[in-house]
């Protein structure tokens, strides 16, 4: 296949590009800047033809949500995705499949279990998720099979959550955030790449697909397991009022809130996780 990938230099994009190339596919990196070798810029497809697009680009949400940060998050997800949909609409031969990243934040913070059939939640992340998926929706009218891949927390030794927590954990200063009972829904990076690969070639994948493992845990269980993998305790709590004061709305939604998200669609389609539980994922989230 000829596959265009946005966000190709990110945590997930790097691993996906490597897997695609190893499998013999041809990869074009989709970039916002001037294109170089093996790249194409948004809005400059010209005669470029691809069989599939994987859209992963987006500003990190794990930052204090100032007005500027909110604008960057919305622009990088909603506006850029809308631009991609416009590009696809103008292609003489649109791709057969578009796998576009979304996020489980669309479900909001809730104490009940949710899956792809659950309604949207409340909050900034849910608003962004709805707009994000809406921005790419028009590609269906061009005959593309669209997969909205709702990503959970991606576990990798190369970056993301585990890398951010590592210094605190190794110093023995980690502990539950707030109550510690909030759900944490995660996926090992290797499994996420495998899920994207499956979505590219299996026509049964379409619409919302939760990119999470079946082994969601509470935040307290997560931090204890990660600390234990380093032979460290996890007993120093981060009080809810301190998190809310320091991190504002982002802290309240992302750190003090959460959800147990079930991967119902992937399970029904027979996807096999290499790391279905947290202990396995923490041993080697990036695959063999």
C-alpha positions as CSV (number, residue, x, y, z in Angstrom):
1,X,0.0,0.0,0.0
2,X,0.9,3.6,-0.4
3,X,0.3,5.2,3.0
4,X,0.5,8.9,4.0
5,X,1.1,9.5,7.7
6,X,0.7,12.8,9.5
7,X,2.5,13.1,12.9
8,X,5.1,10.7,11.6
9,X,7.8,12.0,13.9
10,X,5.6,11.7,17.1
11,X,5.7,8.9,19.6
12,X,3.2,6.7,17.7
13,X,4.0,7.9,14.2
14,X,7.7,6.9,14.4
15,X,6.8,3.3,15.4
16,X,4.0,3.1,12.8
17,X,6.2,4.3,10.0
18,X,8.9,1.8,10.9
19,X,6.3,-1.0,11.0
20,X,4.8,0.0,7.6
21,X,8.2,0.1,6.0
22,X,9.2,-3.3,7.5
23,X,6.0,-4.7,6.0
24,X,6.9,-3.5,2.5
25,X,4.5,-0.5,2.3
26,X,5.4,2.8,0.8
27,X,5.2,5.7,3.3
28,X,4.8,9.4,2.5
29,X,5.1,11.8,5.5
30,X,2.4,14.4,5.7
31,X,3.8,17.7,7.1
32,X,2.6,21.3,7.8
33,X,5.9,22.9,6.8
34,X,7.6,22.9,3.3
35,X,7.9,19.3,2.2
36,X,11.2,17.5,1.8
37,X,12.1,14.1,0.3
38,X,9.4,11.5,1.0
39,X,7.0,14.2,2.3
40,X,4.0,16.1,1.1
41,X,2.6,19.3,2.6
42,X,-1.0,19.7,3.6
43,X,-2.8,21.4,0.6
44,X,-0.1,20.4,-1.8
45,X,-1.0,16.9,-2.9
46,X,-0.7,17.6,-6.6
47,X,-0.3,14.3,-8.4
48,X,0.4,12.4,-5.2
49,X,-1.9,9.3,-4.9
50,X,-2.2,7.2,-1.8
51,X,-4.2,4.1,-0.8
52,X,-4.6,5.2,2.8
53,X,-4.0,8.1,5.2
54,X,-3.2,7.8,8.9
55,X,-3.8,11.2,10.6
56,X,-2.0,11.4,14.0
57,X,-0.9,15.1,14.2
58,X,-2.0,17.2,17.2
59,X,-0.8,19.5,19.9
60,X,-0.2,17.7,23.3
61,X,-3.1,18.3,25.7
62,X,-1.0,17.6,28.8
63,X,-0.3,21.2,29.6
64,X,-2.1,24.0,31.4
65,X,-5.0,25.1,29.3
66,X,-4.3,28.8,28.9
67,X,-6.2,30.7,26.1
68,X,-3.2,30.2,23.8
69,X,-2.9,26.5,24.6
70,X,-6.6,25.9,23.9
71,X,-6.2,27.7,20.6
72,X,-3.2,25.5,19.6
73,X,-5.0,22.3,20.7
74,X,-8.1,23.2,18.7
75,X,-6.2,24.4,15.7
76,X,-3.9,21.4,15.5
77,X,-6.8,18.9,15.8
78,X,-9.9,20.4,14.4
79,X,-8.6,23.0,11.9
80,X,-5.8,20.8,10.6
81,X,-8.2,17.9,10.3
82,X,-10.7,20.0,8.4
83,X,-8.0,21.0,6.0
84,X,-7.1,17.4,5.5
85,X,-10.8,16.6,4.7
86,X,-10.8,19.4,2.2
87,X,-7.6,18.1,0.6
88,X,-9.2,14.6,0.3
89,X,-12.3,16.1,-1.3
90,X,-10.2,17.7,-4.0
91,X,-8.3,14.5,-4.9
92,X,-9.1,12.9,-8.2
93,X,-8.7,9.5,-6.6
94,X,-9.2,9.7,-2.8
95,X,-7.7,7.1,-0.5
96,X,-9.7,4.0,0.2
97,X,-9.3,4.3,4.0
98,X,-8.6,7.2,6.4
99,X,-7.6,6.3,10.0
100,X,-7.9,9.5,12.0
101,X,-6.8,9.9,15.6
102,X,-9.4,11.0,18.1
103,X,-9.2,10.5,21.9
104,X,-11.2,8.8,24.7
105,X,-11.5,12.2,26.2
106,X,-14.7,12.4,24.1
107,X,-16.4,10.3,26.8
108,X,-15.5,12.9,29.5
109,X,-14.9,11.9,33.1
110,X,-17.2,9.3,34.4
111,X,-17.5,6.5,37.0
112,X,-19.3,4.2,34.6
113,X,-17.7,2.0,32.0
114,X,-18.0,3.3,28.5
115,X,-17.4,1.9,25.0
116,X,-18.0,3.1,21.4
117,X,-21.7,3.1,21.8
118,X,-21.6,5.5,24.8
119,X,-22.7,9.1,24.4
120,X,-20.2,12.0,24.4
121,X,-19.2,13.4,27.8
122,X,-18.8,16.9,29.1
123,X,-15.7,19.2,29.2
124,X,-13.1,20.7,27.0
125,X,-11.7,17.4,25.8
126,X,-15.1,16.0,24.9
127,X,-15.8,19.2,23.0
128,X,-12.5,18.9,21.1
129,X,-13.2,15.2,20.4
130,X,-16.6,15.8,18.9
131,X,-15.3,18.7,16.7
132,X,-12.2,16.6,15.8
133,X,-14.3,13.7,14.5
134,X,-16.7,16.0,12.9
135,X,-13.9,17.7,10.9
136,X,-12.9,14.5,9.2
137,X,-16.4,13.1,8.7
138,X,-16.9,14.5,5.2
139,X,-14.4,12.1,3.7
140,X,-17.1,9.4,3.9
141,X,-19.0,11.3,1.2
142,X,-15.9,10.8,-1.1
143,X,-16.1,7.0,-0.6
144,X,-13.4,6.7,2.1
145,X,-13.7,4.1,4.8
146,X,-13.2,6.2,7.9
147,X,-11.9,4.9,11.3
148,X,-12.0,7.3,14.2
149,X,-9.3,5.8,16.4
150,X,-10.1,7.1,20.0
151,X,-6.7,6.9,21.7
152,X,-6.2,6.2,25.4
153,X,-2.9,6.8,27.3
154,X,-0.1,5.4,25.1
155,X,2.6,3.6,27.1
156,X,6.1,3.7,25.7
157,X,9.6,3.8,27.2
158,X,10.5,6.4,24.6
159,X,8.1,9.2,25.8
160,X,4.6,10.1,26.8
161,X,3.2,9.2,30.2
162,X,5.8,6.7,31.4
163,X,8.7,9.0,30.5
164,X,7.1,11.9,32.3
165,X,6.5,9.9,35.4
166,X,9.9,8.1,35.5
167,X,11.9,10.8,37.4
168,X,9.3,11.1,40.1
169,X,8.9,7.3,40.4
170,X,12.6,6.6,40.6
171,X,13.0,9.1,43.4
172,X,10.2,7.3,45.3
173,X,8.0,10.4,45.3
174,X,5.0,9.0,43.4
175,X,1.6,8.4,44.7
176,X,-2.1,8.6,43.9
177,X,-3.6,11.8,42.5
178,X,-6.7,12.9,44.3
179,X,-8.8,10.0,45.3
180,X,-6.8,7.6,43.0
181,X,-10.0,5.8,42.0
182,X,-10.4,7.5,38.6
183,X,-10.2,5.2,35.7
184,X,-7.0,5.0,33.5
185,X,-7.5,3.5,30.1
186,X,-4.2,2.8,28.3
187,X,-2.6,0.9,25.5
188,X,1.0,-0.2,24.8
189,X,2.4,1.5,21.8
190,X,3.2,-1.7,20.1
191,X,-0.4,-2.8,20.4
192,X,-1.6,0.6,19.1
193,X,0.5,0.3,16.0
194,X,-0.9,-3.2,15.4
195,X,-4.4,-1.9,15.8
196,X,-3.7,0.8,13.2
197,X,-2.3,-1.8,10.9
198,X,-5.4,-3.9,11.3
199,X,-7.7,-0.9,10.7
200,X,-5.8,-0.1,7.4
201,X,-6.4,-3.5,5.8
202,X,-9.6,-4.9,7.5
203,X,-12.8,-3.4,6.0
204,X,-14.7,-4.3,9.1
205,X,-13.0,-1.4,11.0
206,X,-15.1,1.7,10.5
207,X,-16.4,4.5,12.7
208,X,-15.3,4.9,16.3
209,X,-12.7,2.4,17.5
210,X,-11.4,2.7,21.1
211,X,-7.6,2.5,21.0
212,X,-7.2,1.0,24.5
213,X,-6.3,-2.3,26.0
214,X,-8.9,-4.3,27.9
215,X,-7.0,-4.0,31.2
216,X,-8.1,-0.5,32.4
217,X,-7.2,0.2,36.0
218,X,-7.6,2.8,38.6
219,X,-5.1,5.6,38.8
220,X,-3.9,4.3,42.2
221,X,-3.3,0.8,40.7
222,X,-1.5,2.3,37.7
223,X,1.0,4.3,39.7
224,X,1.6,1.5,42.2
225,X,2.3,-1.0,39.4
226,X,4.6,1.4,37.6
227,X,6.5,2.3,40.8
228,X,6.8,-1.4,41.6
229,X,8.4,-2.1,38.2
230,X,11.2,0.2,39.4
231,X,11.3,-1.3,42.9
232,X,9.9,1.9,44.4
233,X,6.9,2.7,46.6
234,X,4.0,4.9,45.6
235,X,2.7,6.3,48.8
236,X,3.0,10.1,48.5
237,X,-0.4,11.5,47.4
238,X,-1.0,14.6,45.3
239,X,-4.0,16.3,47.0
240,X,-6.9,17.2,44.7
241,X,-6.9,20.8,45.7
242,X,-3.2,21.2,44.9
243,X,-3.6,19.6,41.5
244,X,-6.6,21.8,40.7
245,X,-4.8,24.9,41.9
246,X,-1.6,24.2,40.0
247,X,-3.0,22.8,36.7
248,X,-6.5,24.4,36.5
249,X,-9.1,22.8,34.3
250,X,-6.5,20.5,32.7
251,X,-5.7,19.0,36.1
252,X,-9.4,18.6,37.0
253,X,-10.3,16.9,33.7
254,X,-7.1,14.8,33.0
255,X,-5.6,14.1,36.4
256,X,-8.5,14.1,38.8
257,X,-11.0,12.7,36.2
258,X,-10.9,9.6,34.1
259,X,-13.0,6.7,32.7
260,X,-12.8,3.0,32.3
261,X,-13.0,2.6,28.5
262,X,-13.7,-0.8,26.9
263,X,-12.4,-1.7,23.4
264,X,-15.6,-3.4,22.4
265,X,-15.2,-3.0,18.6
266,X,-11.6,-4.3,18.5
267,X,-12.5,-7.2,20.7
268,X,-15.5,-8.1,18.6
269,X,-13.4,-8.0,15.5
270,X,-10.9,-10.5,17.0
271,X,-8.0,-8.1,17.7
272,X,-5.3,-9.8,19.8
273,X,-3.4,-7.6,22.3
274,X,0.2,-8.5,23.0
275,X,-0.1,-6.6,26.3
276,X,-3.7,-6.9,27.5
277,X,-2.8,-6.3,31.1
278,X,-0.8,-3.6,32.8
279,X,2.0,-5.8,34.1
280,X,2.7,-7.1,30.6
281,X,2.6,-3.7,29.1
282,X,5.0,-2.2,31.6
283,X,7.6,-4.9,30.9
284,X,7.9,-4.0,27.2
285,X,5.3,-1.6,25.8
286,X,7.2,-1.1,22.6
287,X,7.2,-4.7,21.4
288,X,10.0,-7.2,20.9
